Amino acid sequence: MTLKACKKEEKVDREFQKKFKFEGSISVLTQMMVDPAATEKRGGAKNLPLRRGEILDVIQFTNQEQILCRNSQRRYGYVPRAVMLPL
């Protein structure tokens, strides 16, 4: 990984911590898959865009309805628990 790419990832992580008021280090708890039968969603202010069958890194189980996740493009956001399947 180049120095430029490393700095960019650090910046994205700092912005994530500020936007979601997340304290501490970012660690992946587990990976889950978006239900292939779910409808694709574009995302929103704090919601992650969803693609069928996509594997997401779970950062935090926030409440009964949502999970804080990261996708393969290092974008962060909330995902409804109803569309997530364990691997």
MOPAC internal coordinates of N, CA, C and O (Angstrom, degrees):
PM7 1SCF
backbone

  N    0.0000 0     0.00 0     0.00 0    0    0    0
  C    1.4469 1     0.00 0     0.00 0    1    0    0
  C    1.5340 1   108.18 1     0.00 0    2    1    0
  O    1.2310 1   120.89 1   -46.62 1    3    2    1
  N    1.2976 1   115.89 1   133.38 1    3    2    1
  C    1.4603 1   119.78 1  -178.44 1    5    3    2
  C    1.5243 1   110.30 1   -77.79 1    6    5    3
  O    1.2310 1   120.95 1   -16.72 1    7    6    5
  N    1.3016 1   115.78 1   163.28 1    7    6    5
  C    1.4604 1   121.78 1   179.17 1    9    7    6
  C    1.5294 1   110.75 1   -61.76 1   10    9    7
  O    1.2310 1   120.88 1   140.46 1   11   10    9
  N    1.3420 1   115.93 1   -39.54 1   11   10    9
  C    1.4659 1   120.65 1  -179.54 1   13   11   10
  C    1.5260 1   110.77 1   -64.00 1   14   13   11
  O    1.2310 1   120.01 1   136.13 1   15   14   13
  N    1.3248 1   117.58 1   -43.87 1   15   14   13
  C    1.4583 1   121.72 1   179.72 1   17   15   14
  C    1.5296 1   110.84 1   -66.19 1   18   17   15
  O    1.2310 1   120.34 1   142.37 1   19   18   17
  N    1.3116 1   116.96 1   -37.63 1   19   18   17
  C    1.4585 1   121.63 1   178.91 1   21   19   18
  C    1.5284 1   110.70 1   -64.82 1   22   21   19
  O    1.2310 1   120.21 1   135.75 1   23   22   21
  N    1.3120 1   117.20 1   -44.25 1   23   22   21
  C    1.4656 1   121.61 1   178.41 1   25   23   22
  C    1.5255 1   110.92 1   -63.70 1   26   25   23
  O    1.2310 1   120.45 1   141.46 1   27   26   25
  N    1.3411 1   116.74 1   -38.54 1   27   26   25
  C    1.4572 1   121.02 1   179.48 1   29   27   26
  C    1.5279 1   110.22 1   -64.07 1   30   29   27
  O    1.2310 1   120.18 1   137.11 1   31   30   29
  N    1.3454 1   117.26 1   -42.89 1   31   30   29
  C    1.4588 1   120.95 1   178.32 1   33   31   30
  C    1.5253 1   111.13 1   -63.69 1   34   33   31
  O    1.2310 1   120.05 1   139.86 1   35   34   33
  N    1.3170 1   117.52 1   -40.14 1   35   34   33
  C    1.4572 1   121.21 1   177.87 1   37   35   34
  C    1.5273 1   110.73 1   -62.51 1   38   37   35
  O    1.2310 1   120.45 1   139.57 1   39   38   37
  N    1.3174 1   116.75 1   -40.43 1   39   38   37
  C    1.4634 1   121.46 1   178.74 1   41   39   38
  C    1.5259 1   110.52 1   -64.32 1   42   41   39
  O    1.2310 1   120.24 1   135.70 1   43   42   41
  N    1.3267 1   117.15 1   -44.30 1   43   42   41
  C    1.4670 1   121.71 1   178.97 1   45   43   42
  C    1.5265 1   109.62 1   -61.40 1   46   45   43
  O    1.2310 1   120.38 1   137.68 1   47   46   45
  N    1.3301 1   116.88 1   -42.32 1   47   46   45
  C    1.4617 1   120.57 1   179.88 1   49   47   46
  C    1.5315 1   111.36 1   -65.33 1   50   49   47
  O    1.2310 1   119.69 1   139.60 1   51   50   49
  N    1.3221 1   118.19 1   -40.40 1   51   50   49
  C    1.4720 1   121.22 1   177.62 1   53   51   50
  C    1.5263 1   110.99 1   -64.16 1   54   53   51
  O    1.2310 1   120.36 1   138.19 1   55   54   53
  N    1.3377 1   116.91 1   -41.81 1   55   54   53
  C    1.4705 1   120.83 1   178.19 1   57   55   54
  C    1.5234 1   110.69 1   -63.55 1   58   57   55
  O    1.2310 1   120.67 1   140.45 1   59   58   57
  N    1.3337 1   116.33 1   -39.55 1   59   58   57
  C    1.4648 1   120.83 1   177.11 1   61   59   58
  C    1.5252 1   110.30 1   -60.79 1   62   61   59
  O    1.2310 1   120.26 1   132.70 1   63   62   61
  N    1.3288 1   117.11 1   -47.30 1   63   62   61
  C    1.4624 1   120.75 1  -178.53 1   65   63   62
  C    1.5256 1   111.38 1   -61.94 1   66   65   63
  O    1.2310 1   120.49 1   142.86 1   67   66   65
  N    1.3057 1   116.68 1   -37.14 1   67   66   65
  C    1.4597 1   120.48 1   179.26 1   69   67   66
  C    1.5307 1   110.98 1   -71.23 1   70   69   67
  O    1.2310 1   120.11 1   133.92 1   71   70   69
  N    1.3296 1   117.39 1   -46.08 1   71   70   69
  C    1.4648 1   122.05 1  -176.32 1   73   71   70
  C    1.5225 1   112.06 1   -64.90 1   74   73   71
  O    1.2310 1   120.06 1   138.31 1   75   74   73
  N    1.3319 1   117.49 1   -41.69 1   75   74   73
  C    1.4617 1   121.91 1  -175.61 1   77   75   74
  C    1.5282 1   112.74 1   -99.41 1   78   77   75
  O    1.2310 1   120.26 1  -175.10 1   79   78   77
  N    1.3310 1   117.11 1     4.90 1   79   78   77
  C    1.4707 1   122.20 1  -178.88 1   81   79   78
  C    1.5291 1   110.21 1    52.82 1   82   81   79
  O    1.2310 1   121.43 1  -133.70 1   83   82   81
  N    1.3183 1   114.86 1    46.30 1   83   82   81
  C    1.4684 1   122.35 1  -177.79 1   85   83   82
  C    1.5162 1   107.91 1   -95.99 1   86   85   83
  O    1.2310 1   120.46 1   -54.72 1   87   86   85
  N    1.3331 1   116.72 1   125.28 1   87   86   85
  C    1.4560 1   120.62 1   179.82 1   89   87   86
  C    1.5160 1   109.76 1  -109.93 1   90   89   87
  O    1.2310 1   120.87 1   -29.76 1   91   90   89
  N    1.3131 1   115.95 1   150.24 1   91   90   89
  C    1.4517 1   121.27 1   179.99 1   93   91   90
  C    1.5162 1   111.54 1    94.48 1   94   93   91
  O    1.2310 1   121.44 1     4.70 1   95   94   93
  N    1.3119 1   114.86 1  -175.30 1   95   94   93
  C    1.4612 1   119.25 1  -179.05 1   97   95   94
  C    1.5281 1   109.81 1   -81.55 1   98   97   95
  O    1.2310 1   121.34 1   -28.41 1   99   98   97
  N    1.3093 1   115.03 1   151.59 1   99   98   97
  C    1.4632 1   121.61 1   179.79 1  101   99   98
  C    1.5214 1   107.54 1   -87.64 1  102  101   99
  O    1.2310 1   120.62 1   -64.30 1  103  102  101
  N    1.3194 1   116.43 1   115.70 1  103  102  101
  C    1.4618 1   120.24 1   178.01 1  105  103  102
  C    1.5227 1   109.17 1  -130.41 1  106  105  103
  O    1.2310 1   121.37 1   -34.61 1  107  106  105
  N    1.3093 1   114.98 1   145.39 1  107  106  105
  C    1.4666 1   121.42 1  -178.99 1  109  107  106
  C    1.5209 1   108.70 1   -85.63 1  110  109  107
  O    1.2310 1   120.65 1   -58.69 1  111  110  109
  N    1.3330 1   116.36 1   121.31 1  111  110  109
  C    1.4628 1   121.19 1   179.13 1  113  111  110
  C    1.5202 1   111.37 1   -78.24 1  114  113  111
  O    1.2310 1   121.00 1   135.14 1  115  114  113
  N    1.3214 1   115.69 1   -44.86 1  115  114  113
  C    1.4613 1   121.71 1  -179.79 1  117  115  114
  C    1.5231 1   108.19 1  -164.42 1  118  117  115
  O    1.2310 1   120.67 1    -2.84 1  119  118  117
  N    1.3120 1   116.33 1   177.16 1  119  118  117
  C    1.4611 1   121.32 1   174.09 1  121  119  118
  C    1.5156 1   108.11 1  -118.04 1  122  121  119
  O    1.2310 1   121.24 1   -37.52 1  123  122  121
  N    1.3358 1   115.23 1   142.48 1  123  122  121
  C    1.4566 1   121.43 1   177.90 1  125  123  122
  C    1.5198 1   108.84 1  -135.41 1  126  125  123
  O    1.2310 1   121.01 1   -19.41 1  127  126  125
  N    1.3242 1   115.67 1   160.59 1  127  126  125
  C    1.4535 1   121.05 1  -178.30 1  129  127  126
  C    1.5233 1   109.71 1  -112.58 1  130  129  127
  O    1.2310 1   121.31 1   -38.30 1  131  130  129
  N    1.3290 1   115.10 1   141.70 1  131  130  129
  C    1.4599 1   120.56 1   173.69 1  133  131  130
  C    1.5264 1   107.37 1   -72.90 1  134  133  131
  O    1.2310 1   120.63 1   -46.63 1  135  134  133
  N    1.3150 1   116.39 1   133.37 1  135  134  133
  C    1.4663 1   122.87 1  -178.44 1  137  135  134
  C    1.5302 1   110.30 1   -55.05 1  138  137  135
  O    1.2310 1   119.94 1   -55.25 1  139  138  137
  N    1.3476 1   117.71 1   124.75 1  139  138  137
  C    1.4689 1   120.09 1   178.59 1  141  139  138
  C    1.5241 1   113.80 1   -61.29 1  142  141  139
  O    1.2310 1   119.84 1   159.28 1  143  142  141
  N    1.3293 1   117.91 1   -20.72 1  143  142  141
  C    1.4598 1   120.94 1   179.61 1  145  143  142
  C    1.5277 1   112.15 1   -90.15 1  146  145  143
  O    1.2310 1   120.10 1   173.87 1  147  146  145
  N    1.3308 1   117.42 1    -6.13 1  147  146  145
  C    1.4700 1   120.77 1  -178.51 1  149  147  146
  C    1.5201 1   110.46 1   -73.63 1  150  149  147
  O    1.2310 1   121.00 1   -24.66 1  151  150  149
  N    1.3192 1   115.69 1   155.34 1  151  150  149
  C    1.4585 1   119.86 1   176.01 1  153  151  150
  C    1.5210 1   109.20 1   -79.90 1  154  153  151
  O    1.2310 1   120.65 1   -36.53 1  155  154  153
  N    1.3153 1   116.37 1   143.47 1  155  154  153
  C    1.4575 1   120.66 1   179.32 1  157  155  154
  C    1.5154 1   109.60 1   -75.30 1  158  157  155
  O    1.2310 1   120.75 1   -40.43 1  159  158  157
  N    1.3258 1   116.18 1   139.57 1  159  158  157
  C    1.4541 1   121.20 1  -178.70 1  161  159  158
  C    1.5200 1   109.31 1  -124.10 1  162  161  159
  O    1.2310 1   121.11 1   -32.25 1  163  162  161
  N    1.3291 1   115.49 1   147.75 1  163  162  161
  C    1.4571 1   121.20 1  -176.80 1  165  163  162
  C    1.5185 1   113.50 1   -79.97 1  166  165  163
  O    1.2310 1   119.61 1   158.73 1  167  166  165
  N    1.2900 1   118.34 1   -21.27 1  167  166  165
  C    1.4529 1   121.08 1  -177.13 1  169  167  166
  C    1.5108 1   110.39 1    92.01 1  170  169  167
  O    1.2310 1   121.05 1    -1.48 1  171  170  169
  N    1.2994 1   115.59 1   178.52 1  171  170  169
  C    1.4545 1   119.64 1  -177.67 1  173  171  170
  C    1.5082 1   110.15 1  -155.62 1  174  173  171
  O    1.2310 1   120.80 1    32.76 1  175  174  173
  N    1.3118 1   116.08 1  -147.24 1  175  174  173
  C    1.4589 1   121.22 1  -176.38 1  177  175  174
  C    1.5291 1   111.29 1   -57.39 1  178  177  175
  O    1.2310 1   120.42 1   125.41 1  179  178  177
  N    1.3033 1   116.81 1   -54.59 1  179  178  177
  C    1.4666 1   120.52 1  -179.71 1  181  179  178
  C    1.5201 1   112.33 1  -120.61 1  182  181  179
  O    1.2310 1   120.11 1  -172.70 1  183  182  181
  N    1.3223 1   117.39 1     7.30 1  183  182  181
  C    1.4625 1   121.67 1   179.79 1  185  183  182
  C    1.5190 1   110.27 1   -96.68 1  186  185  183
  O    1.2310 1   121.55 1   -39.21 1  187  186  185
  N    1.3068 1   114.64 1   140.79 1  187  186  185
  C    1.4587 1   121.37 1  -179.36 1  189  187  186
  C    1.5273 1   110.11 1   -83.91 1  190  189  187
  O    1.2310 1   119.30 1   -44.65 1  191  190  189
  N    1.3366 1   118.95 1   135.35 1  191  190  189
  C    1.4703 1   119.28 1   174.77 1  193  191  190
  C    1.5274 1   109.84 1   -64.77 1  194  193  191
  O    1.2310 1   120.83 1   -39.95 1  195  194  193
  N    1.3233 1   116.03 1   140.05 1  195  194  193
  C    1.4636 1   120.75 1  -175.64 1  197  195  194
  C    1.5152 1   111.55 1  -112.36 1  198  197  195
  O    1.2310 1   121.55 1   -40.46 1  199  198  197
  N    1.3307 1   114.64 1   139.54 1  199  198  197
  C    1.4619 1   121.85 1   171.98 1  201  199  198
  C    1.5171 1   107.39 1  -125.24 1  202  201  199
  O    1.2310 1   120.54 1   -39.35 1  203  202  201
  N    1.3031 1   116.57 1   140.65 1  203  202  201
  C    1.4666 1   121.53 1  -178.66 1  205  203  202
  C    1.5241 1   110.67 1   -58.80 1  206  205  203
  O    1.2310 1   120.99 1   -45.86 1  207  206  205
  N    1.3344 1   115.72 1   134.14 1  207  206  205
  C    1.4601 1   121.39 1   175.81 1  209  207  206
  C    1.5165 1   114.83 1    76.26 1  210  209  207
  O    1.2310 1   119.62 1  -176.45 1  211  210  209
  N    1.3197 1   118.33 1     3.55 1  211  210  209
  C    1.4647 1   122.07 1  -178.86 1  213  211  210
  C    1.5336 1   110.47 1   -70.95 1  214  213  211
  O    1.2310 1   120.53 1   -39.47 1  215  214  213
  N    1.3314 1   116.59 1   140.53 1  215  214  213
  C    1.4533 1   122.25 1   176.76 1  217  215  214
  C    1.5289 1   107.85 1   -93.99 1  218  217  215
  O    1.2310 1   120.78 1   -53.41 1  219  218  217
  N    1.3381 1   116.11 1   126.59 1  219  218  217
  C    1.4609 1   121.40 1  -178.81 1  221  219  218
  C    1.5180 1   110.44 1  -118.64 1  222  221  219
  O    1.2310 1   120.71 1   -33.59 1  223  222  221
  N    1.3338 1   116.25 1   146.41 1  223  222  221
  C    1.4552 1   122.23 1   173.28 1  225  223  222
  C    1.5184 1   108.23 1   -86.28 1  226  225  223
  O    1.2310 1   120.06 1   -51.97 1  227  226  225
  N    1.3169 1   117.49 1   128.03 1  227  226  225
  C    1.4636 1   121.80 1   178.60 1  229  227  226
  C    1.5238 1   108.44 1   -88.19 1  230  229  227
  O    1.2310 1   120.73 1   -58.58 1  231  230  229
  N    1.3317 1   116.20 1   121.42 1  231  230  229
  C    1.4539 1   122.04 1   179.62 1  233  231  230
  C    1.5212 1   110.47 1   -94.50 1  234  233  231
  O    1.2310 1   120.42 1   139.09 1  235  234  233
  N    1.3448 1   116.81 1   -40.91 1  235  234  233
  C    1.4597 1   120.59 1  -177.47 1  237  235  234
  C    1.5277 1   109.99 1  -156.67 1  238  237  235
  O    1.2310 1   120.85 1   -42.52 1  239  238  237
  N    1.3380 1   115.98 1   137.48 1  239  238  237
  C    1.4586 1   121.30 1   170.71 1  241  239  238
  C    1.5249 1   106.02 1   -87.62 1  242  241  239
  O    1.2310 1   120.22 1   -79.62 1  243  242  241
  N    1.3430 1   117.18 1   100.38 1  243  242  241
  C    1.4580 1   121.10 1  -170.68 1  245  243  242
  C    1.5236 1   113.32 1   -78.41 1  246  245  243
  O    1.2310 1   119.47 1   132.33 1  247  246  245
  N    1.3213 1   118.61 1   -47.67 1  247  246  245
  C    1.4645 1   121.80 1   178.79 1  249  247  246
  C    1.5268 1   108.57 1  -157.24 1  250  249  247
  O    1.2310 1   120.42 1    11.46 1  251  250  249
  N    1.3355 1   116.80 1  -168.54 1  251  250  249
  C    1.4670 1   121.09 1  -176.90 1  253  251  250
  C    1.5191 1   113.52 1   -69.81 1  254  253  251
  O    1.2310 1   120.07 1   159.41 1  255  254  253
  N    1.3390 1   117.46 1   -20.59 1  255  254  253
  C    1.4682 1   120.00 1  -175.69 1  257  255  254
  C    1.5215 1   113.68 1  -103.82 1  258  257  255
  O    1.2310 1   119.51 1   155.11 1  259  258  257
  N    1.3268 1   118.55 1   -24.89 1  259  258  257
  C    1.4710 1   120.23 1  -171.26 1  261  259  258
  C    1.5226 1   112.46 1  -132.97 1  262  261  259
  O    1.2310 1   122.01 1   -23.69 1  263  262  261
  N    1.3322 1   113.77 1   156.31 1  263  262  261
  C    1.4561 1   122.60 1   175.22 1  265  263  262
  C    1.5271 1   106.75 1  -130.64 1  266  265  263
  O    1.2310 1   120.31 1   -40.63 1  267  266  265
  N    1.3131 1   117.02 1   139.37 1  267  266  265
  C    1.4563 1   121.72 1   175.32 1  269  267  266
  C    1.5209 1   107.78 1   -88.23 1  270  269  267
  O    1.2310 1   120.65 1   -59.35 1  271  270  269
  N    1.3511 1   116.36 1   120.65 1  271  270  269
  C    1.4637 1   121.46 1  -172.77 1  273  271  270
  C    1.5222 1   111.80 1  -130.58 1  274  273  271
  O    1.2310 1   121.71 1   -12.60 1  275  274  273
  N    1.3375 1   114.33 1   167.40 1  275  274  273
  C    1.4634 1   122.98 1   174.58 1  277  275  274
  C    1.5234 1   107.42 1  -130.44 1  278  277  275
  O    1.2310 1   120.76 1   -44.13 1  279  278  277
  N    1.3434 1   116.16 1   135.87 1  279  278  277
  C    1.4686 1   118.94 1   178.94 1  281  279  278
  C    1.5265 1   110.58 1   -96.45 1  282  281  279
  O    1.2310 1   120.13 1     4.98 1  283  282  281
  N    1.3102 1   117.37 1  -175.02 1  283  282  281
  C    1.4631 1   121.75 1  -175.81 1  285  283  282
  C    1.5260 1   113.00 1   -69.71 1  286  285  283
  O    1.2310 1   119.91 1   161.30 1  287  286  285
  N    1.3423 1   117.78 1   -18.70 1  287  286  285
  C    1.4702 1   121.47 1   176.82 1  289  287  286
  C    1.5257 1   111.39 1   -90.64 1  290  289  287
  O    1.2310 1   119.97 1  -166.86 1  291  290  289
  N    1.3388 1   117.66 1    13.14 1  291  290  289
  C    1.4735 1   124.70 1  -179.15 1  293  291  290
  C    1.5253 1   112.16 1    60.41 1  294  293  291
  O    1.2310 1   120.27 1  -146.89 1  295  294  293
  N    1.3214 1   117.08 1    33.11 1  295  294  293
  C    1.4632 1   121.80 1   173.20 1  297  295  294
  C    1.5147 1   107.22 1   -97.52 1  298  297  295
  O    1.2310 1   120.95 1   -39.87 1  299  298  297
  N    1.3265 1   115.79 1   140.13 1  299  298  297
  C    1.4530 1   122.36 1  -176.91 1  301  299  298
  C    1.5150 1   110.45 1  -109.94 1  302  301  299
  O    1.2310 1   120.74 1   -27.73 1  303  302  301
  N    1.3377 1   116.20 1   152.27 1  303  302  301
  C    1.4529 1   120.17 1   175.84 1  305  303  302
  C    1.5207 1   111.62 1   173.70 1  306  305  303
  O    1.2310 1   122.27 1    -7.62 1  307  306  305
  N    1.3229 1   113.26 1   172.38 1  307  306  305
  C    1.4629 1   120.12 1   178.66 1  309  307  306
  C    1.5164 1   110.02 1   -85.15 1  310  309  307
  O    1.2310 1   121.31 1   -35.69 1  311  310  309
  N    1.3388 1   115.09 1   144.31 1  311  310  309
  C    1.4674 1   122.54 1   178.80 1  313  311  310
  C    1.5265 1   106.98 1  -131.64 1  314  313  311
  O    1.2310 1   119.92 1   -44.01 1  315  314  313
  N    1.3373 1   117.75 1   135.99 1  315  314  313
  C    1.4791 1   119.72 1   177.54 1  317  315  314
  C    1.5283 1   110.76 1   -64.90 1  318  317  315
  O    1.2310 1   120.36 1   -43.92 1  319  318  317
  N    1.3262 1   116.92 1   136.08 1  319  318  317
  C    1.4577 1   121.33 1   178.97 1  321  319  318
  C    1.5296 1   112.05 1   -63.00 1  322  321  319
  O    1.2310 1   120.51 1   152.56 1  323  322  321
  N    1.3293 1   116.64 1   -27.44 1  323  322  321
  C    1.4622 1   121.00 1  -175.90 1  325  323  322
  C    1.5309 1   112.43 1   -63.73 1  326  325  323
  O    1.2310 1   119.70 1   155.89 1  327  326  325
  N    1.3315 1   118.18 1   -24.11 1  327  326  325
  C    1.4678 1   120.42 1  -177.49 1  329  327  326
  C    1.5249 1   112.42 1  -101.03 1  330  329  327
  O    1.2310 1   119.70 1  -174.80 1  331  330  329
  N    1.3259 1   118.18 1     5.20 1  331  330  329
  C    1.4612 1   121.45 1  -177.21 1  333  331  330
  C    1.5188 1   111.52 1  -100.67 1  334  333  331
  O    1.2310 1   121.00 1   -40.36 1  335  334  333
  N    1.3330 1   115.69 1   139.64 1  335  334  333
  C    1.4519 1   122.51 1   177.59 1  337  335  334
  C    1.5323 1   109.34 1  -123.33 1  338  337  335
  O    1.2310 1   119.40 1   -40.67 1  339  338  337
  N    1.3253 1   118.74 1   139.33 1  339  338  337
  C    1.4700 1   119.42 1   176.46 1  341  339  338
  C    1.5306 1   110.68 1   -69.89 1  342  341  339
  O    1.2310 1   120.75 1   -28.03 1  343  342  341
  N    1.3107 1   116.17 1   151.97 1  343  342  341
  C    1.4663 1   119.91 1   177.79 1  345  343  342
  C    1.5062 1   110.43 1   -84.16 1  346  345  343
  O    1.2310 1   120.10 1   180.00 1  347  346  345

